[in-house]
């Protein structure tokens, strides 16, 4: 790796990337439930409120539809909001602003306007969260025209893809799985971008092709070892 790197966990990489994005672009804002609370978002938002203030890192009431609509509106007028949903299940309440507004806006305006918003959905499997708090719903959103879906499987990927997502002029759904938070990897210190929409070959072989993403990618690597 040409860039100077060090080993970081998945959750600490998200934290570092959010810090970088907020520090280098005044139009970036983080909004959502529990950005102050490790119970909601783990260590991913540690220190951000203290460093950037509550006008940039906004802890909101529990109103998925309302806060998502606010983020979409902010994006339309020039901000780059990252709207966090710490339980992806309850993004179902926000279908209208995500699907009917953000995903359609660029096309409805004839390409004259865009919605640079990142919807951050967290899969909260484990931790005794039960069925309504731990579902993986990214496949539903993958069928929405105008909405890109990214599901990084390593700390290296999460930094490059999250930066690309925030810089994308149109809406991106960034999904992370809390089962990944403890996984560590070499991550460059400097910022870098990974193109959205391109896969990577983790291991070459001759006999079978396994395609995977997010947490399941790590299980696929284990299957390859066997």
Secondary structure, DSSP 8 states (H G I E B T S, - for coil): --S-EEEEEHHHHHHHHHHHHHHH-TTEEEEETTTT-HHHHTTTTTTHHHHH-TTTEEE--S-HHHHHHHHHHHHHTT-EEEEEESSGGGGGGGHIIIIIIIHHHHHHTTTS-----EEEEEE--STT--GGGS---HHHHTTSTT-EEE---SHHHHHHHHHHHHHSSS-EEEEEEGGGTT-EEEEESS-----TT----SS--SS------HHHHHHHHHHHH-
